[in-house]
């Protein structure tokens, strides 16, 4: 009887509008992996946050931290390979510090949040493979407009630009495990099958040593 493959955790990171959910869906379908999505539809803070960021930034980040911690604990206990839409690291290393630097989260709230993250970090394992979707601000804006989520209509360009800068710094110093970078300005995996095939070939090489 063939030995069952060890379950793996594949995580997809990237800015708002980079294409994380789309790539999660495509990879889950191709590999028969279990998808784990970011909770945006049932998030009770998201609409309020985009209307009044200083008031709701801490609440939103705590909600995301709890949601992603719960996902990670389920992944660690599970028996299936999972592909996850956004990581817990992005909340703590990119979004929360960015809100603080922009004056949209107080120093007290940020320090409280980050200390909680550092404590929770001891409970989790990093993903077996991190896929980072890199995209320019024009590509992000184009994707955001195409999907037409009402609460994203008020996202500021300077907010996306700052996030992009933080993403590039974070991925450059990420040492938790292997990273695969996808350039969404060049690779249109949602529209071109050959571009998706290129990503799949690179994943096969990383996970299974296939060429």
C-alpha positions in Angstrom: 0.0 0.0 0.0 1.5 3.4 -1.0 2.6 5.6 1.8 0.4 8.7 2.2 2.2 12.0 1.5 2.9 14.1 4.5 0.5 17.0 4.7 2.0 20.4 3.9 1.2 24.0 4.5 1.4 26.3 1.5 0.9 30.0 2.3 0.2 32.8 -0.3 1.2 36.3 0.7 0.8 39.6 -1.1 -0.7 43.1 -1.0 -4.4 43.9 -1.3 -5.4 43.1 -4.8 -2.3 41.0 -5.7 -4.4 37.9 -6.6 -4.0 35.8 -3.5 -7.5 34.4 -3.4 -7.5 33.6 -7.1 -4.1 31.8 -6.9 -5.4 29.9 -3.8 -8.4 28.7 -5.8 -6.4 27.7 -8.8 -3.7 25.8 -6.8 -6.4 24.1 -4.6 -8.1 22.9 -7.8 -4.9 21.7 -9.5 -3.4 19.9 -6.5 -6.6 18.9 -4.7 -5.4 20.9 -1.7 -7.7 22.2 1.0 -8.1 26.0 0.6 -8.1 28.4 3.6 -9.4 31.8 2.8 -9.1 35.2 4.4 -12.3 36.1 6.2 -13.4 39.3 4.4 -17.1 38.6 3.8 -18.0 38.0 7.5 -15.5 40.4 9.0 -17.5 42.7 11.3 -14.8 45.5 11.3 -13.7 45.8 7.6 -16.3 48.3 6.4 -15.9 50.4 9.5 -12.1 50.3 9.2 -12.1 51.7 5.7 -14.5 54.5 6.8 -12.5 55.4 9.9 -9.1 53.8 10.1 -7.8 55.3 13.4 -10.9 54.2 15.3 -11.1 50.6 14.0 -7.4 49.7 13.2 -6.7 47.9 16.5 -10.0 46.0 16.5 -9.5 44.9 12.9 -5.9 43.7 13.5 -7.0 41.7 16.6 -9.8 40.1 14.6 -7.4 39.1 11.8 -4.8 37.8 14.3 -7.4 35.6 16.1 -8.8 34.3 12.8 -5.4 33.4 11.3 -4.2 31.8 14.6 -7.3 29.6 14.6 -6.6 28.7 10.9 -3.0 27.8 11.7 -3.9 25.6 14.7 -6.4 23.7 12.5 -3.8 23.3 9.8 -1.3 21.9 12.3 -3.8 19.4 13.7 -5.1 18.4 10.2 -4.2 15.6 7.9 -4.5 17.4 4.6 -2.2 19.7 2.6 -3.6 23.2 2.9 -3.1 26.3 0.8 -3.7 29.4 2.8 -4.8 32.9 1.6 -2.6 35.3 3.5 -0.3 34.6 6.5 -0.2 35.6 10.1 3.2 37.3 9.5 1.7 39.9 7.2 -0.7 41.2 9.8 2.1 41.7 12.4 5.0 42.6 10.2 3.3 44.8 7.5 -0.3 45.9 8.2 -0.1 46.8 11.9 3.3 48.6 11.7 2.1 50.5 8.6 -1.0 51.6 10.4 1.1 52.8 13.4 3.6 54.6 11.2 0.7 56.4 9.3 -0.7 57.6 12.7 -3.7 55.3 12.3 -2.9 53.1 15.3 -1.7 54.5 18.6 1.7 53.5 20.0 0.0 51.8 23.0 -2.3 49.7 20.8 0.5 48.7 18.4 2.8 47.6 21.2 0.0 45.7 22.9 -0.8 44.0 19.5 2.8 43.2 18.6 3.5 41.7 22.1 0.5 39.5 21.7 1.7 38.3 18.3 5.2 37.5 19.6 3.6 35.3 22.3 1.3 33.5 19.8 4.2 33.0 17.5 5.6 30.4 19.8 2.5 28.2 19.2 2.7 28.1 15.4 4.9 26.5 12.7 5.9 28.4 9.6 4.6 27.3 6.2 6.4 24.6 4.2 6.4 27.0 1.3 5.6 30.7 1.1 4.4 32.1 -2.3 4.8 35.8 -2.5 2.8 37.6 -5.2 4.6 40.8 -6.0 2.6 43.5 -7.8 3.0 47.2 -8.6 0.4 49.7 -7.4 -1.2 50.0 -10.9 -1.7 46.2 -11.0 -3.1 46.2 -7.5 -5.6 49.0 -8.4 -6.6 47.3 -11.6 -7.4 44.1 -9.7 -9.2 45.9 -6.9 -11.4 47.7 -9.4 -12.2 44.5 -11.3 -13.5 42.7 -8.3 -15.6 45.6 -7.2 -15.7 45.2 -3.4 -17.6 48.2 -2.0 -15.5 48.5 1.1 -12.3 48.8 -1.0 -13.5 51.8 -2.9 -11.9 54.2 -0.3 -8.5 52.6 -0.2 -5.9 55.3 -0.7 -3.0 55.0 -3.2 -0.5 56.1 -0.6 -1.7 53.3 1.7 -1.1 50.7 -1.1 2.3 52.2 -1.9 3.4 52.0 1.8 2.2 48.4 2.1 4.2 47.5 -1.1 7.3 49.0 0.4 6.9 47.0 3.6 6.1 43.8 1.7 9.3 44.1 -0.3 11.4 44.7 2.9 9.7 41.8 4.7 10.1 39.3 1.9 13.8 40.3 1.6 14.4 39.4 5.2 12.0 36.4 5.5 14.0 33.4 6.9 11.2 31.2 8.2 11.4 28.8 5.2 11.5 28.6 1.4 10.0 31.4 -0.7 8.7 31.5 -4.3 8.1 34.9 -5.7 5.5 35.5 -8.5 5.7 38.8 -10.4 2.0 39.6 -11.0 2.9 42.4 -13.4 4.4 39.8 -15.8 2.7 36.6 -14.8 -1.1 36.8 -15.5 -2.0 33.4 -13.9 -5.7 34.3 -13.6 -5.9 34.8 -17.4 -3.2 32.7 -19.0 -3.0 29.0 -18.5 0.7 28.9 -19.5 1.5 31.4 -16.7 -0.2 29.3 -14.1 1.7 26.3 -15.5 4.9 28.1 -14.9 4.0 28.6 -11.2 3.0 25.0 -10.9 6.3 23.8 -12.3 8.2 26.0 -9.8 6.0 24.6 -6.9 6.7 21.1 -8.0 10.4 21.8 -8.1 10.3 23.3 -4.5 8.1 20.6 -2.9 8.9 17.5 -4.8 12.2 18.1 -6.5 10.6 17.8 -10.0 11.9 19.7 -13.0 
